[in-house]
Amino acid sequence: MKKPVLVVMAAGMGSRYGGLKQIDPVGRHGEVIVDYSIYDALRAGFERIVFVIKKEIEADFEEVIGRRMKEQAQVDYAYQRLDDLPAGYTVPEGRVKPWGTAQAVYSIRGLVDAPFAVINADDYYGPEAFRLICRCLQETAAAGKAVPSPYCMVGYRLKNTLTDYGHVARGVCEVDRNGFLTGVTEHTHIEKTPDGARFTEDDGSTWTALDPETVVSMNLWGFTPALLDAIGERYPAFLDTALRENPLKAEYLLPTVVNDLVKNGRAAVKVLTSQDRWCGVTYQEDKPAVMAAIAEKHAAGLYPEPLWQKTV
């Protein structure tokens, strides 16, 4: 049985944050957010990590994160490239950013042949989330091909994932009575309100309220390698639309691919709901609160200090 792999999406430069937030310390001993995710993942049962990065940040990433992680687990790199496009397509003039989270995951093809979890490098998910996703992937590996596309995700309550300092992007989920995903819609502009939350899709001209108890995706997914084929199959259609309508900024998003698979009966996605509170540094103003939350977790004994002083 092949052991689950942890895939960490770390290619984003954090445009709203104003810097390379993936390597900005939040712990008292230089720990960054992904240190805590990897610590929790290793305790849950993961043994191999694949970091998805941009080649340009490899030296900095290796210095701050990669070298230390190689002491804890098997580490490999996949590179998200702007020009990683299907045959016949070229990068439009003026495009500088990669093509989104689906392309990021697609970059691991050839490196991963086992069930894998996907996380963002700049989100704190909590220990429960990794226990849930690892157990699900272990069951998937044990079942083999007995269940077609047996995917899973860890969902969070929207109220536990909002920032006080601006808008966020979240995949808003629809879940049936059996706990399976029936749809996920990516909203890129969700704001906290005194009564809960709201989103806009027209730059604030109109707003739609969201129930704060709504389950949302924080890009903590569990997949089999079949997902990579599905991303590749849909890539040309995405580009046809993107190059016509928004060639400089359009993003090929992982929740969009999952939603299409679910809606067309190509995948079943079990929703594993975590009650943990998300921590993340979307904006620079978020950092003091995240540092305080991390310090409280150390003080409560959830993590040793420094984090890597003990064998996990």
N, C-alpha and C positions, 0 to 999 in steps of 0.2 A: 504493500500500500504506500503510495507516494504521500509524503508529508506536505501539509499546506505551506504556502509561501506568502510572505508579507510583501506587498508592493506599495512603496511609498512615493506618492506624487510630490516632487519637490522642484519642479522646473519653473514654477511661477516666480516672478520677481516682486510680487506684492505691490502693485501699482497704487492701490488706495492707501497702503501703509507708508509708502515712500522709501522703500529699501528692501534688502534681501532678508525678510522677516524670518525665513526658515532657520537662519543661523544667528538670530538675535537672542542672547541669553535671557532666561526668565528665572533660573534657579540661582541660588547663592554661590554655587561653585561652577558657574559657567554652563549649566545645563540649558539646553534649548527645548522647545515643546516636544519635538520628535523624540528626544531622549526618553521622555516619560511614556510615550506611545510604544516605543520599542521595548522598554523595560516591562511594561504590562503585557506586550505580545509574547515576549520570551517566557514570562511566567505562565502564560496561557497555553504554551506548547509550540509556538513557532520557532524555527531554527534557522531559516534562511530569509534574507532580506534583499529585495531588489529596489534600489533607488532609481527613480526616473528623474533625471536632471537635464539641464542644458549643458552642452559641452563647455561653454564659456565659464561656467561657475564651478567646474570640476575641482580645480585646485583649492578654492576656498571651502567648498563643501567637504572635500577630503580632509582638510586640515581641522575643521571645526567638528565634523560629525563622522565622516566615513572611517577615518583611522581608528577612532575610539570604538566604533561599532564592530570593526573587524576583530576586536578582542572578545566580543560577546557572541558573534554569530557569523555564519557564512554571508558575505556581502558581495553583491554584483551591481553593476550600473547598466541602465538602459538610457539612451539619449533621445530626448524629444527634439526633433529637428524641424525647422520651418519647411524645409524642402522634402520632408518624408511624405510624399504624395503618390497616389496611384499613377500608373503609366498614362502619359498623355496630358497630365496636368502640370502647370508651372506656378510658381509663387507670383502673385500679382505685384506689380510695382508699388512700393510704399508699404507693403506688409512687413511688420517687424516682430509680431508676437506669434507664438505657436498656435495650433488650431484647437486647443481646448482639451478637456479631460478625457474624452474618448480617444483622441490621438495620443495622449500621454500613455494610456493603458495599451494602446495598439503597439507602442514602441517596445513592449516586452516580448513580442512574438519572437520565437526562436530561443528565448531564454527560460521560459516557464512552460512546463508540461505537466503541472499538477494543479489541483484546486488552489486558488489564491484569494487573499483578501486585498482590498484596495483602500488606502487611507490618504488623506491630505497630510502633508508634513507640518502644517501650521495650525492644526486643530488638536486639542486635548480631548480624548474620548472617554477615558476612565477605564479601570480594570474590568468592570463587568462586561463592557462592550467586547473586549478581546476574548474573554472567556466564552461569550455567546458565539462569536463568529468562528473561533477556532473549533469549538465543538461541532458546529454546523458543517464546517469544511471537512472535519475528520469523518463525520457520518457520510458526507458526500463521497469522499475517497473510498470508504469501505463499501459503499453501495455500487461503485463503478458506474456502469451505464444503465443501471436498473431504472433510474428515474431520468427522463429527458430534461436537460437544462435545469438541474436542481440548484438554483441560485438562492442567495439570502442577503439580507441587509440588516444593519442595526439602525433603528429609527429612534429619534429623540422628540420629546415634546417641544414644539416651537418656542414656548416661553423660556425654555432652558438653553436656547441657542442664539439669543438676540444680544446686540450690543447697544449701549446707551449713546454711541457717538456717531451713528450714521446708518446706512443701509447695508444689508447683507443679501447674498444669494443663497437660496435654499430650494431643495426639491420637495415640493409639497405632495404628500403621498395619499393615495386612496387605498384603504385596506379592507378586505372582506371579513366576514364573521369568523372565518377559519384562520385568520392571520396571514393571508397571502395578499401580495400587492396586486391591485387591479389597475393602477395608473400612477404615474409620477410626473408632475409638471414643474419644470425649473422656472422659478421667479427670481429675477436678478436684482430686484429692488424692493426688499421687504424692510419695513421700519417698525420699531417698537412704538407703541402708543400707550397713553394712560390706561386704556381699556384692554390692551392686548397687542395686536399687530395689524398692519395693513400693507398692501402692495400696490404698485402702479406699474403699468406697462406703456405709459405715454408721457414719461418725464414729469409726472405729478399733476397732469391735467385732470385725471380721475383716479380714485382710489377704491380698493375693495378690501373690506375687513376680513381678517383671518382669526379663527378661533385659536387662542393661545395653547390649547391642548392638542392642536393638529399635529399629527406625526410628520416629521420632515426627515429627509436624507441629509446626512453630513458627509456623504461620500465614504461611508464605511460599508463596503459591499463584499460579498463572497461569490466567486464565480468558478466555473471550470474553464479550461482553455478554449472551449467552443465559443465563448464570448468573443475571443479575438477574431475568429472567422466572421462572426456577425458584424463586428465593427468594420472589418475590411469590406464586406459585401455592401454596406450602406455608405461607405466613404465617398464614392463617386457622386451619388445622388445629393449628399450634403454639399459637396463642392460645387455642383452645378448651380444650386440655389445660392450658396454663399458668394460665389464669384460674380453672380448677376446682381444680387441685392445688397451685399455688405462685404466687399472683398477685403477690406482692411481690418475688420473687427469681428466678423462672424466666428463663432466657436462651435466645434463639434463636441457636444456634451454627453457625458456618460449616462445621465438620467434619461436623455432623449432616446438613446439606443435601447436602454432597458424598457422604457415605456413602449416603444415600438414592438419589441419582442413580446411583451406581456399582452398588448392589445391584439396581436396577431396569433396568439396561442403558441408562440415559439419558446416561451420560458415560463417557469413558475418560480416566484420569488417569495420566500418565507420572510416575514417581517419580525425581527427580534427586537423588542422595544426595551431600551435602556432608560432607567430613571436617573442616571448620572447627569450632572450639569456640565454642559459643554464649556470649555475655555478656549479662547482663541484671540489672537492679536490681529484683528482686521484693520484697525487704525492705531496709530501711535498712542492715542489716549487710552486704549485698552490695556496697555502693557502694565501699569501699576496694579490694576485689579487682578490681572493674571498672576503677577508675581506674588501678590498677597495670597491668592487662592492656593498657589503651589506651596508657599511657605506653611500654610495651614495644614496641608496634606502631609508635609514632612513632620510637622509638630505632632500630628495625630498618629504618627507611626505607619502611615500608608506607604511611605517611601523612606529608605535610609538617607542619611546625609553625610557626605556627598552621595549622589544616587548610585554610582557604580562602585562603591567601596566593598560591596558584598557580591558574592556569586549568586546570580538569580537562577 
